[in-house]
Amino acid sequence: MNFNNVEFKTSYGRLDQIPKAERIEIAFSGRSNVGKSSLINKIFNRKQLAKVSSMPGKTVTINFFSFENIYIVDLPGYGYAKVSKSEKKRWASLIEGYLNDKSRRLDLIFQLIDMRHAPSKDDLMMIDFMVENELPFVVVLTKSDKLKPTARKQRLEAFRSEMPYFDEIKVIPCSAQTGEGIDRIKAIIEEISAD
């Protein structure tokens, strides 16, 4: 597969704008500023495919990228405190509405969590939601390069008690800076695309 062969397709700010699924979709989910856009750019070897911002809460739409025979779907970041309640509610209904839509051909969700910190309440709610709704997902622990080996080992150990089902979930430590974990993510995408 040529991971450079990807292009931005379109964005939707409201659920009713999203057309019916026409191909398999792989979604990227996570709280604001967890590094979704940086990770997508790294996977597809593009600097500006997904817009990266130092300000959290910038992705306020569901963004679709066309790649081979699938769509890569960048969901809005959740949990950003500095937006209005109505905006938070809109994001939540957009994300939940997308994930609840049984007509979508959602084959996998990459659930991003910052490796340096315990999962947030929103992260845990998201994991519970995916487990309860039997949505297939992989946890990607971002920003792994920011931890020294000892701290990294401690965080991985801590996740066992902080995250339900940790030992049953596929977990990939990852860095958009060093490229750690990127090949594993690409292999999963290739596997799904080949089905």
C-alpha positions as CSV (number, residue, x, y, z in Angstrom):
1,M,0.0,0.0,0.0
2,N,1.2,3.5,-0.8
3,F,0.7,5.5,2.4
4,N,1.4,8.7,0.5
5,N,-1.6,8.1,-1.6
6,V,-4.1,9.9,0.7
7,E,-6.2,13.0,0.3
8,F,-8.5,15.1,2.3
9,K,-12.0,14.4,1.2
10,T,-14.4,16.6,3.2
11,S,-15.5,17.7,6.7
12,Y,-18.8,17.7,8.4
13,G,-19.9,19.8,11.4
14,R,-23.3,18.2,11.8
15,L,-24.4,14.6,11.8
16,D,-27.2,15.1,9.3
17,Q,-24.6,16.3,6.7
18,I,-22.7,13.0,6.7
19,P,-23.7,10.8,3.7
20,K,-24.3,7.1,3.9
21,A,-21.1,5.0,4.2
22,E,-19.8,4.0,0.8
23,R,-16.6,2.2,2.1
24,I,-14.8,0.9,5.1
25,E,-13.9,3.5,7.7
26,I,-11.2,3.7,10.3
27,A,-11.6,6.4,13.0
28,F,-9.2,8.2,15.2
29,S,-10.6,9.3,18.5
30,G,-9.1,11.0,21.6
31,R,-9.3,14.0,23.8
32,S,-8.2,17.4,22.6
33,N,-4.5,17.9,22.1
34,V,-3.7,14.1,22.4
35,G,-1.9,14.3,19.0
36,K,-4.5,12.9,16.6
37,S,-3.6,15.2,13.7
38,S,0.2,14.7,14.3
39,L,-0.3,10.9,14.3
40,I,-2.4,10.9,11.1
41,N,0.2,13.1,9.4
42,K,3.0,10.8,10.5
43,I,1.2,7.6,9.3
44,F,0.6,9.1,5.9
45,N,4.0,10.9,5.7
46,R,2.4,14.3,5.2
47,K,3.1,17.5,7.1
48,Q,-0.2,19.2,6.6
49,L,-2.8,16.5,5.8
50,A,-4.6,16.9,9.1
51,K,-4.3,20.4,10.5
52,V,-2.1,20.5,13.6
53,S,-2.6,23.2,16.2
54,S,-0.9,24.1,19.5
55,M,-4.4,25.2,20.6
56,P,-6.5,22.3,21.8
57,G,-10.1,22.0,20.5
58,K,-9.2,23.0,16.9
59,T,-10.8,20.0,15.2
60,V,-14.5,20.7,15.6
61,T,-15.7,18.7,12.6
62,I,-15.5,15.1,11.5
63,N,-12.8,15.0,8.8
64,F,-12.7,12.3,6.1
65,F,-9.5,11.4,4.3
66,S,-9.6,9.1,1.3
67,F,-7.0,6.3,1.3
68,E,-7.0,3.5,-1.2
69,N,-10.4,1.7,-0.7
70,I,-11.1,3.1,2.8
71,Y,-11.9,6.4,4.6
72,I,-9.7,7.6,7.5
73,V,-12.0,9.5,9.9
74,D,-10.6,12.1,12.2
75,L,-13.1,12.7,15.0
76,P,-13.2,16.0,17.0
77,G,-11.1,16.0,20.2
78,Y,-13.3,15.7,23.3
79,G,-12.8,17.0,26.9
80,Y,-11.4,20.5,26.1
81,A,-12.5,22.7,29.0
82,K,-12.3,26.1,27.4
83,V,-15.2,25.9,25.0
84,S,-18.8,26.7,25.7
85,K,-21.2,24.0,27.1
86,S,-23.3,24.2,23.9
87,E,-20.1,23.6,21.8
88,K,-19.1,20.6,24.0
89,K,-22.6,19.2,23.6
90,R,-22.5,19.6,19.8
91,W,-19.1,17.8,19.7
92,A,-20.4,15.0,21.9
93,S,-23.5,14.5,19.9
94,L,-21.5,14.6,16.7
95,I,-19.0,11.9,17.9
96,E,-21.6,9.8,19.6
97,G,-24.0,10.0,16.6
98,Y,-21.2,9.0,14.3
99,L,-20.2,6.0,16.4
100,N,-23.8,4.9,17.0
101,D,-24.7,5.0,13.3
102,K,-25.1,1.2,12.6
103,S,-25.1,2.0,8.8
104,R,-21.5,3.1,8.9
105,R,-18.8,0.5,7.9
106,L,-16.6,1.3,10.9
107,D,-14.0,-1.4,11.0
108,L,-11.8,0.0,13.7
109,I,-11.3,2.9,16.1
110,F,-7.8,4.0,17.1
111,Q,-8.4,5.4,20.6
112,L,-5.6,7.8,21.5
113,I,-4.5,8.4,25.1
114,D,-1.5,10.5,26.2
115,M,1.0,8.0,27.7
116,R,2.3,10.5,30.2
117,H,-1.0,10.7,32.1
118,A,-3.7,8.4,33.6
119,P,-6.7,8.1,31.2
120,S,-9.2,11.0,31.7
121,K,-12.8,10.5,32.8
122,D,-13.7,11.1,29.1
123,D,-11.2,8.5,27.9
124,L,-12.6,5.9,30.3
125,M,-16.2,6.7,29.2
126,M,-15.1,6.3,25.6
127,I,-13.5,2.9,26.3
128,D,-16.7,1.8,28.2
129,F,-18.8,3.0,25.3
130,M,-16.8,1.1,22.7
131,V,-16.8,-2.1,24.8
132,E,-20.5,-1.9,25.5
133,N,-21.3,-1.3,21.9
134,E,-18.9,-3.9,20.7
135,L,-17.0,-1.5,18.6
136,P,-13.5,-2.8,17.6
137,F,-10.7,-0.6,18.9
138,V,-7.0,-0.4,19.6
139,V,-5.5,1.9,22.2
140,V,-2.7,4.1,21.0
141,L,-0.5,5.6,23.8
142,T,0.7,8.8,22.2
143,K,3.8,11.0,23.1
144,S,5.8,7.9,24.2
145,D,9.0,9.8,23.3
146,K,8.4,12.3,26.2
147,L,9.0,9.6,28.8
148,K,12.3,8.2,30.0
149,P,12.5,4.4,30.1
150,T,11.8,4.1,33.9
151,A,8.8,6.5,33.8
152,R,7.5,4.7,30.7
153,K,7.6,1.4,32.5
154,Q,5.8,2.9,35.5
155,R,3.1,4.4,33.3
156,L,2.5,1.1,31.5
157,E,2.2,-0.7,34.8
158,A,-0.2,2.0,36.1
159,F,-2.4,1.7,33.1
160,R,-3.2,-1.9,34.2
161,S,-5.1,-0.5,37.2
162,E,-6.3,2.7,35.6
163,M,-7.9,1.3,32.5
164,P,-10.5,-1.4,32.5
165,Y,-9.8,-4.4,30.3
166,F,-6.2,-3.2,29.8
167,D,-4.8,-6.7,29.5
168,E,-7.4,-7.7,26.9
169,I,-6.9,-4.6,24.7
170,K,-4.3,-4.2,22.0
171,V,-2.2,-1.3,23.1
172,I,0.5,0.4,21.0
173,P,2.9,2.9,22.5
174,C,3.5,5.5,19.9
175,S,5.3,8.7,19.0
176,A,4.6,11.0,16.0
177,Q,8.1,12.4,16.6
178,T,10.3,9.3,16.6
179,G,7.9,7.0,14.6
180,E,7.6,4.4,17.3
181,G,4.5,2.3,16.8
182,I,3.7,3.8,13.3
183,D,4.6,0.6,11.5
184,R,2.3,-1.4,13.7
185,I,-0.6,1.0,13.0
186,K,0.1,0.9,9.3
187,A,0.1,-2.9,9.4
188,I,-3.3,-2.9,11.1
189,I,-4.7,-0.4,8.4
190,E,-3.3,-2.6,5.6
191,E,-4.9,-5.7,7.2
192,I,-8.3,-4.0,7.3
193,S,-7.9,-2.6,3.8
194,A,-7.1,-6.1,2.4
195,D,-10.3,-7.7,3.9
